[in-house]
Amino acid sequence: MSGHSKWASIKHQKGAKDKARGKLFAKLIRQVEVSAREGGGDLSANATLRSMVAKAKTASVPADTIDRAIKRGTGELEGVRYEAISYEGYAPSGVAVIVECLSDNRNRTGSEIRSAFVKSGGSMAEPGAVSWQFERKGVVLLPKKVDEDDVMAVALEAGADDLEDQGEAWQLTCAPADLHALRTALEGAGMDLESAETMLVPTSVVPVEQEGEARRVLRLIDLLEDHDDVQNVYANFDIPDAVIELVEA
């Protein structure tokens, strides 16, 4: 189990415990709104919107709040127009980082993201400089209480590529186009999911074995994730479990 996966799992668990935060709601609502604007408000015809709505519901965003976000996206209600922007850069130790944002002010967001990299000892990079080190995948997390053989039996039939043990959860990966079918099959089999979403998965990792360097890398990740415009942060670090535990302590 890689340190990167363990940290991702820790971050997910923290988010689940704190999912009532207004900041998380605001980010999810923004994702729904942009998905509706780009692909229309029909859930059956807009796979991205369907995925974002499911993510918002999992986080307990109220149905009427989701509905209003869809209407703002389709123009039925007035709202701020957000732009999808991605930034690439390097954290300390040469760790590759991709930051996905939704912003109503490109210049402000770009300046603040650059500042976060500099403050943490990292640097921004040109578009394409690090993105080749990632591939987009559908990723599903299930609690360990679900039997591995039962997960495998359903997942393989539904298009899953791989099953990994992430300590306190099973992680399934699939092609992005297969995520909805995989999620539907697992839920249809009575399995509770912790999360199901598309994300960028690193194709190779950078070992970060010193506690001090690990703290610097994770400080940047936290700083970026705390920004209001940031929707997702992806990085290819691999921190040993023992070092992760020291940082968490």
N, C-alpha and C positions, 0 to 999 in steps of 0.2 A: 504494500500500500504506500503510495507516494505521499510525501508531506503536503504537496499541493492539494491532493484530493482530501486529505485530512483537514487542512485549513478550510477548504471549500465547505466541507461538511460542518465544521464548527461554525462558520459564518452563517450557513443556512439555519442551523439550530438556534443561533442567537436571533436571527431574523424571525423565526417562527415564534419564539417566546415574546418578541417585541413587535408583533405584526400589527398591533393597533396604533402604532406610531403614525402621526399625520404625514410625516415625510415619506414613509413607504407607500401609504395610500396615494399621495400626490404623484409619486413616480409611476405607480401602476395605472392610475387614471390617465396620465399623460400618454402612456404606451397604448392604451385602448383608443384614445382620441386620435392619435396619429395613424394607427392601424385602420381605423374607420375612414379617415380622410384619404388614405392611399389606396384602399381596396374596396370601399363601400361598406355600408352598415349591415349587409346580409351575412349572418354568421355561417350559413350553409355554403356560401360562395366565396367567403374570405377566410382562408385557413389561418392567416396571421392574426386576424381579429378574434377568431374562435379560440386560438391559443392564449391570447392576451386576456380575454374575458375569463377563461378557465383559471388562469393564474391569479387574476384579481379576486375571483370567487373563493379560491383556496385561501387567500389572505383575508377573507371575510369583509371585502369591500361591499357595501350595501348595493343591492340590485338597482335601485333607482339612481345611485351615483354612477354606476356603470352605464346605465341607459342614457343619462344626460351626457356623459363623455362621448358616447357613440353619436348622439345627435349633434354635439359640437363638431365632431369630426366630419360628419356628412353635410354640415351647414344648416341643419334645422334649428340650431341654437347658436348664438354668437359666442365666440371664444377666441383665445390667443392662438396664433398660428405657430406651431413648433416645427423646427427643422432637425432632421436626423444628421448628426455629425459624428465621425469617428476620429480619434487621435491615437497616434502610435508613439511609443517611446521606450526608454530603458530605465529600469529601477537599478539600484546598486547591485553589484555583482554581475552586471550584464543581463539581468532578467528582462525578457521581452514583455511589454505591457500594451494592451489595446483597451481604449476607453470609449464606450459608446454613450453618446449624449443625445438628449432632445432639448433644444434651446430655442428661445425667442430672440436671442441676441448673440450671434456667432462670435463677434469680436470680444464681448465680455467673457463668454465661456472659454474661448481659446486662451485668453490671457490668464484666467484663473487656473485652468488646467496646467498650463505651462509653469505657473508659479508653484503649484503643488509638486511638480516633478523637481524643480530646482531646490525647493526647501528640503526635500527628502534625499538630496544627493543623486537624483536621476537626471534624465535629459529627454527632451522631445525628439522625435525622429520624423523623417519625411514619410508621406503615405506610401505604403508598400514595403517599408523597411523591415517590419517584423511580422506583418500579417501572413506571410508565407509559412510561418512556423505554427499556424493554427488551422484547424478545419472545423466547419460548422457541423454539429451533430445534435440529434435529439437525445436528451439525457433524462432518465427517470430514476428517482430515488425511492426506495421502499424500506420500511423498517425491518430490522433483522428478525422480528417475530414471525414474518412470513417465511415459510419453508423454501429453501433454495431450489429443491426439485420441482416444487409447485410453480415457482417463478419461471424456471427454465421451460417447463412444459408449455406454459402460456406464451412466454416471450418469444421463443423461437418461431412459433407458428405465426406470430403477429409482426415479424420483421426485425426483431432485435439482432444486433451484430455481436454484442458482447455483454457479459455479466461479470462485475468485479465486486469483491468484498471491500467495503470502505469502513470497516470497523463496526460502526453502529447502524450501517445501512447497506443495502444492496444497490449497486449502480448499474443500470442498463443503458446501453447506447444503441442508437439506430440512425438511419438516414433521416434528415429533417422531415421529408415527405411522409415517413412512416410513423411519426410521433403520435399523431391523432389515433391511428389504428392501434398502436401499442398501448396507449393510455386507455382507450375504450375496452380493449381486450382484458387488461389487468383489472380494471374496475368492474367489468362484467363478471370476472371470476371472484369478485368479492374481496379484492385486495385493496388496502388503504395505501395511497401514495403520499409521500412527503412532498414531492414536487415532480413536475413534468414540463420541460421547456427546452427550446433550442438554445444552444450556447456554443461558443468557440472553445474547442478542446485542443491543447497543445500537442503537436506531433513529436516534439522532443522537449526535454526539460533541462534546466540549469541547476546543478546541485548547489545549495546554500547551506553549509554545514556549521558555520560559526554563529553563535548566538547573537553577537553584535550585528553582523551583516543581516541576519534573519529579521532582527528588530527593525532595521532600516528599511528593508524591503516591505515588511508588513505595515510599517508606519505610512509608507506611500500608498499602499493599497487602501488602508483605512481612510486616509485623507481624501483620496479620489472618490471612494464609495460614499463619503459623507456629503459630497457636493450635490446640491439640489438638482442640477441638470444631468448628472451622471446616472445612467440606467444600468449599465453593466461594466465591470472591470474584469479583464482576463489577463492572466500572467502565467509564465511557464516555469516558475520556480519549483524546486523539489527540496523541501526542508525535512530532515529526519524527524521522526515522531518525537524523539527525546528532546530535540531542540524546540519543536512546537510547544511541548509541554512546559519547557522553561519560559518561553515567551508568554504563554498563557498564565503562568503562575505570577 
